[in-house]
Amino acid sequence: MNKKGLYAAAKAAGMCRDGKKKLRHAKSIDELVVFFKENIIWLVEHDYPPVAVLREHYAGFYNEWAAADAKGVEFFDQERVFVALASEGAAHYTHGKRGRVFVRHDSELTIYAENDTFVVVSVFDNARVTIRPTETAKVYVYLHGNAQVVDTPDCPQQIIIEKR
């Protein structure tokens, strides 16, 4: 596992000393994934890791809460979901679950929200999302850059969209 590009980019992005130390000491991809999950807000705010590093080291990566350049991904009731590069798939939320979803780069994701779920979706770059809510779901969508909500029913009580 080559972390040189990750560490250099973290330093350039202004990651704190403790964060860089945890990054440097991660011994496996699983430990890196945990680190990314714990720091996802900072990662998105600082556009980290850079696209070139993601493509070189993580293209095709897919686990229960994250995907990088993966097709046909599916997430089920995950508290946090991160989709990057040109990933495509769906996130499902059921039975009152709560979720925070981040969709980046050129990814496309469909969000299914039902049975009293509450989902906050942040869409960046050129990413596209489709929202499929039931009557008792609530989905907040924040669009950044050229991001879009596509092929989504007009449900003002269930879907709130804000351009930032």
C-alpha positions as CSV (number, residue, x, y, z in Angstrom):
1,M,0.0,0.0,0.0
2,N,1.6,3.2,-1.2
3,K,0.8,6.1,1.1
4,K,3.4,8.6,-0.1
5,G,0.9,10.4,-2.4
6,L,-1.7,10.5,0.4
7,Y,0.7,11.9,3.0
8,A,2.1,14.6,0.6
9,A,-1.5,15.6,-0.3
10,A,-2.5,15.7,3.3
11,K,0.4,17.9,4.2
12,A,-0.4,20.2,1.3
13,A,-4.1,20.4,2.3
14,G,-3.2,21.4,5.8
15,M,-4.2,18.3,7.7
16,C,-3.4,18.5,11.4
17,R,-0.4,16.8,13.0
18,D,-2.6,14.1,14.7
19,G,-4.3,13.3,11.4
20,K,-1.1,13.0,9.5
21,K,0.3,10.8,12.2
22,K,-2.8,8.5,12.0
23,L,-2.5,8.4,8.2
24,R,1.2,7.6,8.3
25,H,0.7,4.7,10.8
26,A,-2.2,3.1,9.0
27,K,-1.0,-0.4,8.2
28,S,-3.7,-1.6,5.8
29,I,-6.4,-0.3,3.4
30,D,-9.0,-1.2,6.1
31,E,-7.3,1.2,8.6
32,L,-7.2,3.9,5.9
33,V,-10.9,3.4,5.3
34,V,-11.7,3.8,9.0
35,F,-9.5,7.0,9.0
36,F,-11.4,8.4,6.0
37,K,-14.8,7.5,7.5
38,E,-13.9,9.3,10.8
39,N,-12.7,12.4,9.0
40,I,-15.1,12.5,6.0
41,I,-16.3,16.1,6.6
42,W,-12.7,17.4,6.5
43,L,-11.9,15.3,3.5
44,V,-14.7,16.8,1.5
45,E,-14.1,20.4,2.6
46,H,-10.4,20.1,1.6
47,D,-11.0,18.1,-1.6
48,Y,-8.8,15.3,-0.2
49,P,-7.5,12.9,-1.4
50,P,-6.9,14.5,-4.8
51,V,-8.5,12.8,-7.8
52,A,-5.0,11.7,-9.2
53,V,-4.2,9.9,-5.9
54,L,-7.7,8.3,-5.8
55,R,-7.4,7.1,-9.4
56,E,-3.9,5.8,-9.0
57,H,-4.4,3.9,-5.7
58,Y,-8.1,3.3,-5.2
59,A,-9.9,3.0,-8.5
60,G,-12.3,0.2,-8.3
61,F,-12.4,0.2,-4.5
62,Y,-15.8,-0.6,-2.9
63,N,-16.8,-1.6,0.6
64,E,-20.0,-1.3,2.7
65,W,-19.8,2.6,2.9
66,A,-17.5,3.9,0.2
67,A,-16.8,3.5,-3.5
68,A,-14.1,5.0,-5.9
69,D,-14.7,4.5,-9.6
70,A,-16.9,1.4,-9.0
71,K,-20.0,0.4,-10.9
72,G,-23.2,-1.2,-9.6
73,V,-22.5,-0.3,-5.9
74,E,-25.2,-0.6,-3.3
75,F,-25.3,0.7,0.2
76,F,-27.8,-0.3,2.9
77,D,-28.7,1.8,5.9
78,Q,-25.2,3.2,6.3
79,E,-24.7,6.2,8.6
80,R,-22.2,7.6,6.1
81,V,-21.7,7.0,2.4
82,F,-18.9,8.4,0.2
83,V,-19.0,7.9,-3.5
84,A,-16.1,9.3,-5.7
85,L,-14.6,9.4,-9.2
86,A,-17.1,7.9,-11.6
87,S,-19.0,5.5,-9.4
88,E,-22.6,4.4,-10.1
89,G,-25.1,2.8,-7.8
90,A,-27.7,3.2,-5.1
91,A,-28.0,3.9,-1.4
92,H,-31.0,2.5,0.4
93,Y,-32.4,3.8,3.7
94,T,-35.3,2.1,5.5
95,H,-37.1,1.9,8.9
96,G,-36.2,5.2,10.4
97,K,-32.5,5.1,9.6
98,R,-30.5,8.3,9.3
99,G,-27.8,8.9,6.7
100,R,-25.2,11.4,5.5
101,V,-24.2,10.9,1.8
102,F,-21.4,12.5,-0.1
103,V,-21.3,12.2,-3.9
104,R,-18.3,13.6,-5.7
105,H,-16.6,14.0,-9.1
106,D,-18.6,12.3,-11.9
107,S,-20.5,9.8,-9.9
108,E,-24.2,9.0,-10.2
109,L,-26.2,7.7,-7.2
110,T,-29.8,7.0,-6.6
111,I,-31.0,7.5,-3.0
112,Y,-34.0,5.4,-1.9
113,A,-35.5,6.7,1.3
114,E,-38.5,5.2,3.0
115,N,-40.4,4.6,6.2
116,D,-39.4,7.7,8.3
117,T,-35.8,7.9,7.1
118,F,-33.9,11.2,7.2
119,V,-31.0,11.6,4.7
120,V,-28.7,14.5,4.0
121,V,-27.0,14.4,0.7
122,S,-24.1,16.7,-0.4
123,V,-23.4,16.5,-4.1
124,F,-20.2,18.1,-5.5
125,D,-18.4,18.7,-8.8
126,N,-20.3,17.1,-11.8
127,A,-22.0,14.4,-9.8
128,R,-25.7,13.6,-10.2
129,V,-28.2,12.1,-7.8
130,T,-31.7,10.8,-8.2
131,I,-33.9,10.8,-5.1
132,R,-36.7,8.2,-4.6
133,P,-38.6,9.0,-1.3
134,T,-41.7,7.6,0.2
135,E,-44.3,9.8,1.8
136,T,-42.7,9.5,5.3
137,A,-39.1,10.1,4.3
138,K,-37.2,13.4,4.4
139,V,-34.2,14.1,2.1
140,Y,-32.1,17.3,2.1
141,V,-29.9,17.8,-0.9
142,Y,-27.1,20.3,-1.0
143,L,-25.6,21.0,-4.5
144,H,-22.1,22.3,-5.0
145,G,-20.5,23.3,-8.3
146,N,-22.1,21.7,-11.3
147,A,-23.8,19.0,-9.3
148,Q,-27.4,18.0,-10.2
149,V,-30.5,16.3,-9.0
150,V,-32.0,14.4,-11.9
151,D,-35.1,12.3,-12.7
152,T,-36.6,13.0,-9.2
153,P,-40.3,13.4,-8.5
154,D,-41.6,16.8,-7.4
155,C,-42.1,16.1,-3.6
156,P,-41.6,19.4,-1.8
157,Q,-42.6,17.8,1.5
158,Q,-40.0,15.0,1.2
159,I,-37.2,16.6,-0.8
160,I,-35.5,19.9,0.0
161,I,-32.9,21.0,-2.5
162,E,-30.5,23.9,-1.9
163,K,-27.8,25.2,-4.3
164,R,-24.6,26.4,-2.5
